[in-house]
Amino acid sequence: MEIDVCIKEHYDCNLVLGGDFNCHLDSNNPATNMIFDFIKENNFHRSDLGSGSSKAFTYGSDVLGNHSCVDFVLMSAISKLCSC
């Protein structure tokens, strides 16, 4: 089953979708534009933007000096996000 079909079949549920999106959603390129279209069309929200907290890296290598944030959680009801 395609994910958009699953989302549409459960339109009345609070949905959470998480994973490694393999792109930086703060950049502007064809891959991120496609993901933003998906987020907008399905009325999802990025939990990292809704929490009010500062950005956190989801990958880091002090040895290589690399850090990135490519793992995201999308939520259909950002108001349900716990700020405990």
mmCIF file of the N, C-alpha and C atoms, coordinates in Angstrom:
data_MODEL
# 
_entry.id   MODEL 
# 
loop_
_atom_site.group_PDB 
_atom_site.id 
_atom_site.type_symbol 
_atom_site.label_atom_id 
_atom_site.label_alt_id 
_atom_site.label_comp_id 
_atom_site.label_asym_id 
_atom_site.label_entity_id 
_atom_site.label_seq_id 
_atom_site.pdbx_PDB_ins_code 
_atom_site.Cartn_x 
_atom_site.Cartn_y 
_atom_site.Cartn_z 
_atom_site.occupancy 
_atom_site.B_iso_or_equiv 
_atom_site.pdbx_formal_charge 
_atom_site.auth_seq_id 
_atom_site.auth_comp_id 
_atom_site.auth_asym_id 
_atom_site.auth_atom_id 
_atom_site.pdbx_PDB_model_num 
ATOM 1   N N  . MET A 1 1  ? 0.844  -1.171 0.000  1.00 0.00 ? 1  MET A N  1 
ATOM 2   C CA . MET A 1 1  ? 0.000  0.000  0.000  1.00 0.00 ? 1  MET A CA 1 
ATOM 3   C C  . MET A 1 1  ? 0.895  1.241  0.000  1.00 0.00 ? 1  MET A C  1 
ATOM 4   N N  . GLU A 1 2  ? 0.573  2.186  -0.846 1.00 0.00 ? 2  GLU A N  1 
ATOM 5   C CA . GLU A 1 2  ? 1.298  3.452  -0.882 1.00 0.00 ? 2  GLU A CA 1 
ATOM 6   C C  . GLU A 1 2  ? 0.974  4.257  0.373  1.00 0.00 ? 2  GLU A C  1 
ATOM 7   N N  . ILE A 1 3  ? 1.947  5.027  0.822  1.00 0.00 ? 3  ILE A N  1 
ATOM 8   C CA . ILE A 1 3  ? 1.755  5.761  2.070  1.00 0.00 ? 3  ILE A CA 1 
ATOM 9   C C  . ILE A 1 3  ? 0.632  6.798  1.958  1.00 0.00 ? 3  ILE A C  1 
ATOM 10  N N  . ASP A 1 4  ? 0.486  7.434  0.789  1.00 0.00 ? 4  ASP A N  1 
ATOM 11  C CA . ASP A 1 4  ? -0.584 8.430  0.670  1.00 0.00 ? 4  ASP A CA 1 
ATOM 12  C C  . ASP A 1 4  ? -1.965 7.796  0.748  1.00 0.00 ? 4  ASP A C  1 
ATOM 13  N N  . VAL A 1 5  ? -2.102 6.567  0.268  1.00 0.00 ? 5  VAL A N  1 
ATOM 14  C CA . VAL A 1 5  ? -3.377 5.847  0.386  1.00 0.00 ? 5  VAL A CA 1 
ATOM 15  C C  . VAL A 1 5  ? -3.663 5.547  1.859  1.00 0.00 ? 5  VAL A C  1 
ATOM 16  N N  . CYS A 1 6  ? -2.651 5.110  2.571  1.00 0.00 ? 6  CYS A N  1 
ATOM 17  C CA . CYS A 1 6  ? -2.791 4.816  4.003  1.00 0.00 ? 6  CYS A CA 1 
ATOM 18  C C  . CYS A 1 6  ? -3.195 6.075  4.772  1.00 0.00 ? 6  CYS A C  1 
ATOM 19  N N  . ILE A 1 7  ? -2.587 7.207  4.446  1.00 0.00 ? 7  ILE A N  1 
ATOM 20  C CA . ILE A 1 7  ? -2.910 8.468  5.114  1.00 0.00 ? 7  ILE A CA 1 
ATOM 21  C C  . ILE A 1 7  ? -4.359 8.855  4.847  1.00 0.00 ? 7  ILE A C  1 
ATOM 22  N N  . LYS A 1 8  ? -4.778 8.754  3.606  1.00 0.00 ? 8  LYS A N  1 
ATOM 23  C CA . LYS A 1 8  ? -6.153 9.122  3.243  1.00 0.00 ? 8  LYS A CA 1 
ATOM 24  C C  . LYS A 1 8  ? -7.186 8.189  3.887  1.00 0.00 ? 8  LYS A C  1 
ATOM 25  N N  . GLU A 1 9  ? -6.838 6.905  4.043  1.00 0.00 ? 9  GLU A N  1 
ATOM 26  C CA . GLU A 1 9  ? -7.753 5.963  4.684  1.00 0.00 ? 9  GLU A CA 1 
ATOM 27  C C  . GLU A 1 9  ? -7.879 6.217  6.181  1.00 0.00 ? 9  GLU A C  1 
ATOM 28  N N  . HIS A 1 10 ? -6.910 6.886  6.768  1.00 0.00 ? 10 HIS A N  1 
ATOM 29  C CA . HIS A 1 10 ? -6.913 7.160  8.205  1.00 0.00 ? 10 HIS A CA 1 
ATOM 30  C C  . HIS A 1 10 ? -6.937 8.662  8.473  1.00 0.00 ? 10 HIS A C  1 
ATOM 31  N N  . TYR A 1 11 ? -7.670 9.398  7.659  1.00 0.00 ? 11 TYR A N  1 
ATOM 32  C CA . TYR A 1 11 ? -7.724 10.851 7.750  1.00 0.00 ? 11 TYR A CA 1 
ATOM 33  C C  . TYR A 1 11 ? -8.194 11.340 9.116  1.00 0.00 ? 11 TYR A C  1 
ATOM 34  N N  . ASP A 1 12 ? -8.955 10.516 9.829  1.00 0.00 ? 12 ASP A N  1 
ATOM 35  C CA . ASP A 1 12 ? -9.513 10.930 11.111 1.00 0.00 ? 12 ASP A CA 1 
ATOM 36  C C  . ASP A 1 12 ? -8.608 10.590 12.294 1.00 0.00 ? 12 ASP A C  1 
ATOM 37  N N  . CYS A 1 13 ? -7.426 10.086 12.018 1.00 0.00 ? 13 CYS A N  1 
ATOM 38  C CA . CYS A 1 13 ? -6.474 9.700  13.066 1.00 0.00 ? 13 CYS A CA 1 
ATOM 39  C C  . CYS A 1 13 ? -5.359 10.730 13.194 1.00 0.00 ? 13 CYS A C  1 
ATOM 40  N N  . ASN A 1 14 ? -4.756 10.788 14.373 1.00 0.00 ? 14 ASN A N  1 
ATOM 41  C CA . ASN A 1 14 ? -3.539 11.568 14.563 1.00 0.00 ? 14 ASN A CA 1 
ATOM 42  C C  . ASN A 1 14 ? -2.379 10.681 14.121 1.00 0.00 ? 14 ASN A C  1 
ATOM 43  N N  . LEU A 1 15 ? -1.681 11.112 13.087 1.00 0.00 ? 15 LEU A N  1 
ATOM 44  C CA . LEU A 1 15 ? -0.638 10.286 12.500 1.00 0.00 ? 15 LEU A CA 1 
ATOM 45  C C  . LEU A 1 15 ? 0.746  10.821 12.824 1.00 0.00 ? 15 LEU A C  1 
ATOM 46  N N  . VAL A 1 16 ? 1.685  9.893  12.974 1.00 0.00 ? 16 VAL A N  1 
ATOM 47  C CA . VAL A 1 16 ? 3.087  10.225 13.195 1.00 0.00 ? 16 VAL A CA 1 
ATOM 48  C C  . VAL A 1 16 ? 3.895  9.436  12.181 1.00 0.00 ? 16 VAL A C  1 
ATOM 49  N N  . LEU A 1 17 ? 4.757  10.139 11.461 1.00 0.00 ? 17 LEU A N  1 
ATOM 50  C CA . LEU A 1 17 ? 5.592  9.518  10.443 1.00 0.00 ? 17 LEU A CA 1 
ATOM 51  C C  . LEU A 1 17 ? 7.026  9.945  10.698 1.00 0.00 ? 17 LEU A C  1 
ATOM 52  N N  . GLY A 1 18 ? 7.894  8.989  10.930 1.00 0.00 ? 18 GLY A N  1 
ATOM 53  C CA . GLY A 1 18 ? 9.283  9.325  11.206 1.00 0.00 ? 18 GLY A CA 1 
ATOM 54  C C  . GLY A 1 18 ? 10.228 8.524  10.349 1.00 0.00 ? 18 GLY A C  1 
ATOM 55  N N  . GLY A 1 19 ? 11.384 9.103  10.110 1.00 0.00 ? 19 GLY A N  1 
ATOM 56  C CA . GLY A 1 19 ? 12.376 8.360  9.360  1.00 0.00 ? 19 GLY A CA 1 
ATOM 57  C C  . GLY A 1 19 ? 13.539 9.209  8.905  1.00 0.00 ? 19 GLY A C  1 
ATOM 58  N N  . ASP A 1 20 ? 14.436 8.541  8.221  1.00 0.00 ? 20 ASP A N  1 
ATOM 59  C CA . ASP A 1 20 ? 15.618 9.162  7.647  1.00 0.00 ? 20 ASP A CA 1 
ATOM 60  C C  . ASP A 1 20 ? 15.237 9.638  6.252  1.00 0.00 ? 20 ASP A C  1 
ATOM 61  N N  . PHE A 1 21 ? 15.044 10.936 6.087  1.00 0.00 ? 21 PHE A N  1 
ATOM 62  C CA . PHE A 1 21 ? 14.609 11.492 4.814  1.00 0.00 ? 21 PHE A CA 1 
ATOM 63  C C  . PHE A 1 21 ? 15.775 11.719 3.853  1.00 0.00 ? 21 PHE A C  1 
ATOM 64  N N  . ASN A 1 22 ? 16.994 11.534 4.349  1.00 0.00 ? 22 ASN A N  1 
ATOM 65  C CA . ASN A 1 22 ? 18.203 11.658 3.527  1.00 0.00 ? 22 ASN A CA 1 
ATOM 66  C C  . ASN A 1 22 ? 18.312 12.977 2.789  1.00 0.00 ? 22 ASN A C  1 
ATOM 67  N N  . CYS A 1 23 ? 17.802 14.030 3.382  1.00 0.00 ? 23 CYS A N  1 
ATOM 68  C CA . CYS A 1 23 ? 18.008 15.366 2.824  1.00 0.00 ? 23 CYS A CA 1 
ATOM 69  C C  . CYS A 1 23 ? 17.822 16.377 3.943  1.00 0.00 ? 23 CYS A C  1 
ATOM 70  N N  . HIS A 1 24 ? 18.389 17.527 3.739  1.00 0.00 ? 24 HIS A N  1 
ATOM 71  C CA . HIS A 1 24 ? 18.282 18.608 4.707  1.00 0.00 ? 24 HIS A CA 1 
ATOM 72  C C  . HIS A 1 24 ? 17.056 19.427 4.352  1.00 0.00 ? 24 HIS A C  1 
ATOM 73  N N  . LEU A 1 25 ? 16.036 19.366 5.181  1.00 0.00 ? 25 LEU A N  1 
ATOM 74  C CA . LEU A 1 25 ? 14.776 20.033 4.867  1.00 0.00 ? 25 LEU A CA 1 
ATOM 75  C C  . LEU A 1 25 ? 14.862 21.547 4.978  1.00 0.00 ? 25 LEU A C  1 
ATOM 76  N N  . ASP A 1 26 ? 15.978 22.053 5.455  1.00 0.00 ? 26 ASP A N  1 
ATOM 77  C CA . ASP A 1 26 ? 16.153 23.502 5.524  1.00 0.00 ? 26 ASP A CA 1 
ATOM 78  C C  . ASP A 1 26 ? 16.807 24.050 4.258  1.00 0.00 ? 26 ASP A C  1 
ATOM 79  N N  . SER A 1 27 ? 17.057 23.191 3.277  1.00 0.00 ? 27 SER A N  1 
ATOM 80  C CA . SER A 1 27 ? 17.645 23.640 2.016  1.00 0.00 ? 27 SER A CA 1 
ATOM 81  C C  . SER A 1 27 ? 16.577 23.669 0.934  1.00 0.00 ? 27 SER A C  1 
ATOM 82  N N  . ASN A 1 28 ? 16.911 24.245 -0.205 1.00 0.00 ? 28 ASN A N  1 
ATOM 83  C CA . ASN A 1 28 ? 15.967 24.365 -1.309 1.00 0.00 ? 28 ASN A CA 1 
ATOM 84  C C  . ASN A 1 28 ? 16.510 23.604 -2.506 1.00 0.00 ? 28 ASN A C  1 
ATOM 85  N N  . ASN A 1 29 ? 15.941 22.434 -2.773 1.00 0.00 ? 29 ASN A N  1 
ATOM 86  C CA . ASN A 1 29 ? 16.335 21.635 -3.926 1.00 0.00 ? 29 ASN A CA 1 
ATOM 87  C C  . ASN A 1 29 ? 15.166 20.734 -4.310 1.00 0.00 ? 29 ASN A C  1 
ATOM 88  N N  . PRO A 1 30 ? 15.235 20.048 -5.439 1.00 0.00 ? 30 PRO A N  1 
ATOM 89  C CA . PRO A 1 30 ? 14.094 19.227 -5.891 1.00 0.00 ? 30 PRO A CA 1 
ATOM 90  C C  . PRO A 1 30 ? 13.642 18.174 -4.871 1.00 0.00 ? 30 PRO A C  1 
ATOM 91  N N  . ALA A 1 31 ? 14.569 17.548 -4.159 1.00 0.00 ? 31 ALA A N  1 
ATOM 92  C CA . ALA A 1 31 ? 14.190 16.519 -3.175 1.00 0.00 ? 31 ALA A CA 1 
ATOM 93  C C  . ALA A 1 31 ? 13.415 17.126 -2.017 1.00 0.00 ? 31 ALA A C  1 
ATOM 94  N N  . THR A 1 32 ? 13.906 18.235 -1.470 1.00 0.00 ? 32 THR A N  1 
ATOM 95  C CA . THR A 1 32 ? 13.196 18.856 -0.353 1.00 0.00 ? 32 THR A CA 1 
ATOM 96  C C  . THR A 1 32 ? 11.866 19.433 -0.809 1.00 0.00 ? 32 THR A C  1 
ATOM 97  N N  . ASN A 1 33 ? 11.808 19.969 -2.021 1.00 0.00 ? 33 ASN A N  1 
ATOM 98  C CA . ASN A 1 33 ? 10.537 20.491 -2.533 1.00 0.00 ? 33 ASN A CA 1 
ATOM 99  C C  . ASN A 1 33 ? 9.490  19.389 -2.635 1.00 0.00 ? 33 ASN A C  1 
ATOM 100 N N  . MET A 1 34 ? 9.906  18.199 -3.049 1.00 0.00 ? 34 MET A N  1 
ATOM 101 C CA . MET A 1 34 ? 8.983  17.069 -3.131 1.00 0.00 ? 34 MET A CA 1 
ATOM 102 C C  . MET A 1 34 ? 8.475  16.685 -1.736 1.00 0.00 ? 34 MET A C  1 
ATOM 103 N N  . ILE A 1 35 ? 9.361  16.684 -0.752 1.00 0.00 ? 35 ILE A N  1 
ATOM 104 C CA . ILE A 1 35 ? 8.969  16.354 0.620  1.00 0.00 ? 35 ILE A CA 1 
ATOM 105 C C  . ILE A 1 35 ? 8.049  17.442 1.185  1.00 0.00 ? 35 ILE A C  1 
ATOM 106 N N  . PHE A 1 36 ? 8.370  18.719 0.922  1.00 0.00 ? 36 PHE A N  1 
ATOM 107 C CA . PHE A 1 36 ? 7.499  19.798 1.391  1.00 0.00 ? 36 PHE A CA 1 
ATOM 108 C C  . PHE A 1 36 ? 6.116  19.710 0.762  1.00 0.00 ? 36 PHE A C  1 
ATOM 109 N N  . ASP A 1 37 ? 6.040  19.331 -0.507 1.00 0.00 ? 37 ASP A N  1 
ATOM 110 C CA . ASP A 1 37 ? 4.740  19.141 -1.159 1.00 0.00 ? 37 ASP A CA 1 
ATOM 111 C C  . ASP A 1 37 ? 3.948  18.041 -0.462 1.00 0.00 ? 37 ASP A C  1 
ATOM 112 N N  . PHE A 1 38 ? 4.631  16.944 -0.127 1.00 0.00 ? 38 PHE A N  1 
ATOM 113 C CA . PHE A 1 38 ? 3.997  15.834 0.593  1.00 0.00 ? 38 PHE A CA 1 
ATOM 114 C C  . PHE A 1 38 ? 3.493  16.307 1.955  1.00 0.00 ? 38 PHE A C  1 
ATOM 115 N N  . ILE A 1 39 ? 4.319  17.063 2.675  1.00 0.00 ? 39 ILE A N  1 
ATOM 116 C CA . ILE A 1 39 ? 3.942  17.566 3.997  1.00 0.00 ? 39 ILE A CA 1 
ATOM 117 C C  . ILE A 1 39 ? 2.707  18.460 3.888  1.00 0.00 ? 39 ILE A C  1 
ATOM 118 N N  . LYS A 1 40 ? 2.725  19.365 2.931  1.00 0.00 ? 40 LYS A N  1 
ATOM 119 C CA . LYS A 1 40 ? 1.616  20.302 2.762  1.00 0.00 ? 40 LYS A CA 1 
ATOM 120 C C  . LYS A 1 40 ? 0.335  19.598 2.320  1.00 0.00 ? 40 LYS A C  1 
ATOM 121 N N  . GLU A 1 41 ? 0.444  18.709 1.335  1.00 0.00 ? 41 GLU A N  1 
ATOM 122 C CA . GLU A 1 41 ? -0.735 18.004 0.817  1.00 0.00 ? 41 GLU A CA 1 
ATOM 123 C C  . GLU A 1 41 ? -1.411 17.142 1.874  1.00 0.00 ? 41 GLU A C  1 
ATOM 124 N N  . ASN A 1 42 ? -0.637 16.636 2.831  1.00 0.00 ? 42 ASN A N  1 
ATOM 125 C CA . ASN A 1 42 ? -1.183 15.746 3.854  1.00 0.00 ? 42 ASN A CA 1 
ATOM 126 C C  . ASN A 1 42 ? -1.355 16.433 5.208  1.00 0.00 ? 42 ASN A C  1 
ATOM 127 N N  . ASN A 1 43 ? -1.159 17.739 5.231  1.00 0.00 ? 43 ASN A N  1 
ATOM 128 C CA . ASN A 1 43 ? -1.352 18.535 6.440  1.00 0.00 ? 43 ASN A CA 1 
ATOM 129 C C  . ASN A 1 43 ? -0.504 18.037 7.609  1.00 0.00 ? 43 ASN A C  1 
ATOM 130 N N  . PHE A 1 44 ? 0.742  17.696 7.318  1.00 0.00 ? 44 PHE A N  1 
ATOM 131 C CA . PHE A 1 44 ? 1.686  17.288 8.359  1.00 0.00 ? 44 PHE A CA 1 
ATOM 132 C C  . PHE A 1 44 ? 2.465  18.498 8.852  1.00 0.00 ? 44 PHE A C  1 
ATOM 133 N N  . HIS A 1 45 ? 3.096  18.322 9.991  1.00 0.00 ? 45 HIS A N  1 
ATOM 134 C CA . HIS A 1 45 ? 3.932  19.358 10.590 1.00 0.00 ? 45 HIS A CA 1 
ATOM 135 C C  . HIS A 1 45 ? 5.227  18.711 11.052 1.00 0.00 ? 45 HIS A C  1 
ATOM 136 N N  . ARG A 1 46 ? 6.335  19.429 10.895 1.00 0.00 ? 46 ARG A N  1 
ATOM 137 C CA . ARG A 1 46 ? 7.619  18.932 11.401 1.00 0.00 ? 46 ARG A CA 1 
ATOM 138 C C  . ARG A 1 46 ? 7.657  19.126 12.906 1.00 0.00 ? 46 ARG A C  1 
ATOM 139 N N  . SER A 1 47 ? 7.907  18.061 13.636 1.00 0.00 ? 47 SER A N  1 
ATOM 140 C CA . SER A 1 47 ? 7.922  18.167 15.100 1.00 0.00 ? 47 SER A CA 1 
ATOM 141 C C  . SER A 1 47 ? 9.092  19.011 15.586 1.00 0.00 ? 47 SER A C  1 
ATOM 142 N N  . ASP A 1 48 ? 10.186 19.056 14.824 1.00 0.00 ? 48 ASP A N  1 
ATOM 143 C CA . ASP A 1 48 ? 11.330 19.851 15.269 1.00 0.00 ? 48 ASP A CA 1 
ATOM 144 C C  . ASP A 1 48 ? 11.044 21.349 15.207 1.00 0.00 ? 48 ASP A C  1 
ATOM 145 N N  . LEU A 1 49 ? 10.106 21.761 14.377 1.00 0.00 ? 49 LEU A N  1 
ATOM 146 C CA . LEU A 1 49 ? 9.754  23.178 14.305 1.00 0.00 ? 49 LEU A CA 1 
ATOM 147 C C  . LEU A 1 49 ? 8.649  23.535 15.282 1.00 0.00 ? 49 LEU A C  1 
ATOM 148 N N  . GLY A 1 50 ? 7.879  22.563 15.710 1.00 0.00 ? 50 GLY A N  1 
ATOM 149 C CA . GLY A 1 50 ? 6.752  22.824 16.593 1.00 0.00 ? 50 GLY A CA 1 
ATOM 150 C C  . GLY A 1 50 ? 7.091  22.771 18.060 1.00 0.00 ? 50 GLY A C  1 
ATOM 151 N N  . SER A 1 51 ? 8.238  22.259 18.394 1.00 0.00 ? 51 SER A N  1 
ATOM 152 C CA . SER A 1 51 ? 8.555  22.066 19.803 1.00 0.00 ? 51 SER A CA 1 
ATOM 153 C C  . SER A 1 51 ? 9.102  23.316 20.471 1.00 0.00 ? 51 SER A C  1 
ATOM 154 N N  . GLY A 1 52 ? 9.524  24.296 19.670 1.00 0.00 ? 52 GLY A N  1 
ATOM 155 C CA . GLY A 1 52 ? 10.077 25.513 20.243 1.00 0.00 ? 52 GLY A CA 1 
ATOM 156 C C  . GLY A 1 52 ? 11.510 25.346 20.714 1.00 0.00 ? 52 GLY A C  1 
ATOM 157 N N  . SER A 1 53 ? 12.059 24.159 20.561 1.00 0.00 ? 53 SER A N  1 
ATOM 158 C CA . SER A 1 53 ? 13.432 23.932 20.991 1.00 0.00 ? 53 SER A CA 1 
ATOM 159 C C  . SER A 1 53 ? 14.395 24.253 19.855 1.00 0.00 ? 53 SER A C  1 
ATOM 160 N N  . SER A 1 54 ? 15.656 24.360 20.208 1.00 0.00 ? 54 SER A N  1 
ATOM 161 C CA . SER A 1 54 ? 16.665 24.632 19.194 1.00 0.00 ? 54 SER A CA 1 
ATOM 162 C C  . SER A 1 54 ? 16.939 23.372 18.374 1.00 0.00 ? 54 SER A C  1 
ATOM 163 N N  . LYS A 1 55 ? 17.501 23.563 17.204 1.00 0.00 ? 55 LYS A N  1 
ATOM 164 C CA . LYS A 1 55 ? 17.815 22.446 16.313 1.00 0.00 ? 55 LYS A CA 1 
ATOM 165 C C  . LYS A 1 55 ? 18.801 21.501 16.975 1.00 0.00 ? 55 LYS A C  1 
ATOM 166 N N  . ALA A 1 56 ? 18.598 20.230 16.735 1.00 0.00 ? 56 ALA A N  1 
ATOM 167 C CA . ALA A 1 56 ? 19.507 19.206 17.235 1.00 0.00 ? 56 ALA A CA 1 
ATOM 168 C C  . ALA A 1 56 ? 19.944 18.354 16.052 1.00 0.00 ? 56 ALA A C  1 
ATOM 169 N N  . PHE A 1 57 ? 21.202 17.995 16.035 1.00 0.00 ? 57 PHE A N  1 
ATOM 170 C CA . PHE A 1 57 ? 21.705 17.126 14.982 1.00 0.00 ? 57 PHE A CA 1 
ATOM 171 C C  . PHE A 1 57 ? 21.244 15.699 15.228 1.00 0.00 ? 57 PHE A C  1 
ATOM 172 N N  . THR A 1 58 ? 20.915 14.981 14.167 1.00 0.00 ? 58 THR A N  1 
ATOM 173 C CA . THR A 1 58 ? 20.525 13.575 14.301 1.00 0.00 ? 58 THR A CA 1 
ATOM 174 C C  . THR A 1 58 ? 21.671 12.653 13.908 1.00 0.00 ? 58 THR A C  1 
ATOM 175 N N  . TYR A 1 59 ? 22.750 13.233 13.388 1.00 0.00 ? 59 TYR A N  1 
ATOM 176 C CA . TYR A 1 59 ? 23.962 12.477 13.086 1.00 0.00 ? 59 TYR A CA 1 
ATOM 177 C C  . TYR A 1 59 ? 25.140 13.378 13.397 1.00 0.00 ? 59 TYR A C  1 
ATOM 178 N N  . GLY A 1 60 ? 26.150 12.806 13.985 1.00 0.00 ? 60 GLY A N  1 
ATOM 179 C CA . GLY A 1 60 ? 27.357 13.578 14.246 1.00 0.00 ? 60 GLY A CA 1 
ATOM 180 C C  . GLY A 1 60 ? 28.577 12.698 14.304 1.00 0.00 ? 60 GLY A C  1 
ATOM 181 N N  . SER A 1 61 ? 29.656 13.174 13.725 1.00 0.00 ? 61 SER A N  1 
ATOM 182 C CA . SER A 1 61 ? 30.939 12.498 13.793 1.00 0.00 ? 61 SER A CA 1 
ATOM 183 C C  . SER A 1 61 ? 31.998 13.529 14.143 1.00 0.00 ? 61 SER A C  1 
ATOM 184 N N  . ASP A 1 62 ? 32.450 13.488 15.385 1.00 0.00 ? 62 ASP A N  1 
ATOM 185 C CA . ASP A 1 62 ? 33.499 14.416 15.791 1.00 0.00 ? 62 ASP A CA 1 
ATOM 186 C C  . ASP A 1 62 ? 34.794 14.138 15.047 1.00 0.00 ? 62 ASP A C  1 
ATOM 187 N N  . VAL A 1 63 ? 35.036 12.872 14.749 1.00 0.00 ? 63 VAL A N  1 
ATOM 188 C CA . VAL A 1 63 ? 36.259 12.486 14.036 1.00 0.00 ? 63 VAL A CA 1 
ATOM 189 C C  . VAL A 1 63 ? 36.277 13.106 12.640 1.00 0.00 ? 63 VAL A C  1 
ATOM 190 N N  . LEU A 1 64 ? 35.159 13.007 11.937 1.00 0.00 ? 64 LEU A N  1 
ATOM 191 C CA . LEU A 1 64 ? 35.071 13.540 10.573 1.00 0.00 ? 64 LEU A CA 1 
ATOM 192 C C  . LEU A 1 64 ? 34.662 15.013 10.538 1.00 0.00 ? 64 LEU A C  1 
ATOM 193 N N  . GLY A 1 65 ? 34.179 15.515 11.663 1.00 0.00 ? 65 GLY A N  1 
ATOM 194 C CA . GLY A 1 65 ? 33.718 16.892 11.717 1.00 0.00 ? 65 GLY A CA 1 
ATOM 195 C C  . GLY A 1 65 ? 32.408 17.114 10.972 1.00 0.00 ? 65 GLY A C  1 
ATOM 196 N N  . ASN A 1 66 ? 31.617 16.054 10.831 1.00 0.00 ? 66 ASN A N  1 
ATOM 197 C CA . ASN A 1 66 ? 30.335 16.137 10.117 1.00 0.00 ? 66 ASN A CA 1 
ATOM 198 C C  . ASN A 1 66 ? 29.174 16.093 11.094 1.00 0.00 ? 66 ASN A C  1 
ATOM 199 N N  . HIS A 1 67 ? 28.180 16.901 10.827 1.00 0.00 ? 67 HIS A N  1 
ATOM 200 C CA . HIS A 1 67 ? 26.939 16.898 11.592 1.00 0.00 ? 67 HIS A CA 1 
ATOM 201 C C  . HIS A 1 67 ? 25.804 17.175 10.626 1.00 0.00 ? 67 HIS A C  1 
ATOM 202 N N  . SER A 1 68 ? 24.682 16.520 10.842 1.00 0.00 ? 68 SER A N  1 
ATOM 203 C CA . SER A 1 68 ? 23.540 16.769 9.961  1.00 0.00 ? 68 SER A CA 1 
ATOM 204 C C  . SER A 1 68 ? 22.238 16.478 10.689 1.00 0.00 ? 68 SER A C  1 
ATOM 205 N N  . CYS A 1 69 ? 21.179 16.929 10.079 1.00 0.00 ? 69 CYS A N  1 
ATOM 206 C CA . CYS A 1 69 ? 19.840 16.660 10.588 1.00 0.00 ? 69 CYS A CA 1 
ATOM 207 C C  . CYS A 1 69 ? 19.004 16.179 9.412  1.00 0.00 ? 69 CYS A C  1 
ATOM 208 N N  . VAL A 1 70 ? 18.953 14.867 9.230  1.00 0.00 ? 70 VAL A N  1 
ATOM 209 C CA . VAL A 1 70 ? 18.217 14.276 8.105  1.00 0.00 ? 70 VAL A CA 1 
ATOM 210 C C  . VAL A 1 70 ? 17.133 13.321 8.579  1.00 0.00 ? 70 VAL A C  1 
ATOM 211 N N  . ASP A 1 71 ? 17.020 13.132 9.883  1.00 0.00 ? 71 ASP A N  1 
ATOM 212 C CA . ASP A 1 71 ? 15.986 12.286 10.468 1.00 0.00 ? 71 ASP A CA 1 
ATOM 213 C C  . ASP A 1 71 ? 14.900 13.201 11.019 1.00 0.00 ? 71 ASP A C  1 
ATOM 214 N N  . PHE A 1 72 ? 13.675 12.955 10.588 1.00 0.00 ? 72 PHE A N  1 
ATOM 215 C CA . PHE A 1 72 ? 12.591 13.840 10.981 1.00 0.00 ? 72 PHE A CA 1 
ATOM 216 C C  . PHE A 1 72 ? 11.370 13.054 11.433 1.00 0.00 ? 72 PHE A C  1 
ATOM 217 N N  . VAL A 1 73 ? 10.551 13.704 12.258 1.00 0.00 ? 73 VAL A N  1 
ATOM 218 C CA . VAL A 1 73 ? 9.262  13.168 12.657 1.00 0.00 ? 73 VAL A CA 1 
ATOM 219 C C  . VAL A 1 73 ? 8.214  14.169 12.186 1.00 0.00 ? 73 VAL A C  1 
ATOM 220 N N  . LEU A 1 74 ? 7.249  13.653 11.427 1.00 0.00 ? 74 LEU A N  1 
ATOM 221 C CA . LEU A 1 74 ? 6.138  14.469 10.947 1.00 0.00 ? 74 LEU A CA 1 
ATOM 222 C C  . LEU A 1 74 ? 4.890  14.066 11.713 1.00 0.00 ? 74 LEU A C  1 
ATOM 223 N N  . MET A 1 75 ? 4.068  15.051 12.055 1.00 0.00 ? 75 MET A N  1 
ATOM 224 C CA . MET A 1 75 ? 2.856  14.781 12.826 1.00 0.00 ? 75 MET A CA 1 
ATOM 225 C C  . MET A 1 75 ? 1.668  15.471 12.174 1.00 0.00 ? 75 MET A C  1 
ATOM 226 N N  . SER A 1 76 ? 0.529  14.818 12.220 1.00 0.00 ? 76 SER A N  1 
ATOM 227 C CA . SER A 1 76 ? -0.672 15.429 11.667 1.00 0.00 ? 76 SER A CA 1 
ATOM 228 C C  . SER A 1 76 ? -1.317 16.375 12.681 1.00 0.00 ? 76 SER A C  1 
ATOM 229 N N  . ALA A 1 77 ? -1.038 16.210 13.941 1.00 0.00 ? 77 ALA A N  1 
ATOM 230 C CA . ALA A 1 77 ? -1.621 17.065 14.977 1.00 0.00 ? 77 ALA A CA 1 
ATOM 231 C C  . ALA A 1 77 ? -0.501 17.588 15.866 1.00 0.00 ? 77 ALA A C  1 
ATOM 232 N N  . ILE A 1 78 ? 0.096  18.689 15.448 1.00 0.00 ? 78 ILE A N  1 
ATOM 233 C CA . ILE A 1 78 ? 1.247  19.235 16.195 1.00 0.00 ? 78 ILE A CA 1 
ATOM 234 C C  . ILE A 1 78 ? 0.836  19.652 17.597 1.00 0.00 ? 78 ILE A C  1 
ATOM 235 N N  . SER A 1 79 ? -0.432 19.948 17.818 1.00 0.00 ? 79 SER A N  1 
ATOM 236 C CA . SER A 1 79 ? -0.894 20.337 19.161 1.00 0.00 ? 79 SER A CA 1 
ATOM 237 C C  . SER A 1 79 ? -0.783 19.186 20.146 1.00 0.00 ? 79 SER A C  1 
ATOM 238 N N  . LYS A 1 80 ? -0.683 17.970 19.645 1.00 0.00 ? 80 LYS A N  1 
ATOM 239 C CA . LYS A 1 80 ? -0.564 16.794 20.511 1.00 0.00 ? 80 LYS A CA 1 
ATOM 240 C C  . LYS A 1 80 ? 0.876  16.562 20.964 1.00 0.00 ? 80 LYS A C  1 
ATOM 241 N N  . LEU A 1 81 ? 1.817  17.361 20.424 1.00 0.00 ? 81 LEU A N  1 
ATOM 242 C CA . LEU A 1 81 ? 3.223  17.206 20.774 1.00 0.00 ? 81 LEU A CA 1 
ATOM 243 C C  . LEU A 1 81 ? 3.432  17.573 22.237 1.00 0.00 ? 81 LEU A C  1 
ATOM 244 N N  . CYS A 1 82 ? 4.003  16.675 22.975 1.00 0.00 ? 82 CYS A N  1 
ATOM 245 C CA . CYS A 1 82 ? 4.236  16.890 24.408 1.00 0.00 ? 82 CYS A CA 1 
ATOM 246 C C  . CYS A 1 82 ? 5.422  17.815 24.604 1.00 0.00 ? 82 CYS A C  1 
ATOM 247 N N  . SER A 1 83 ? 5.264  18.816 25.421 1.00 0.00 ? 83 SER A N  1 
ATOM 248 C CA . SER A 1 83 ? 6.360  19.714 25.724 1.00 0.00 ? 83 SER A CA 1 
ATOM 249 C C  . SER A 1 83 ? 6.822  19.518 27.164 1.00 0.00 ? 83 SER A C  1 
ATOM 250 N N  . CYS A 1 84 ? 6.795  18.269 27.605 1.00 0.00 ? 84 CYS A N  1 
ATOM 251 C CA . CYS A 1 84 ? 7.135  17.921 28.984 1.00 0.00 ? 84 CYS A CA 1 
ATOM 252 C C  . CYS A 1 84 ? 8.592  18.237 29.280 1.00 0.00 ? 84 CYS A C  1 
# 
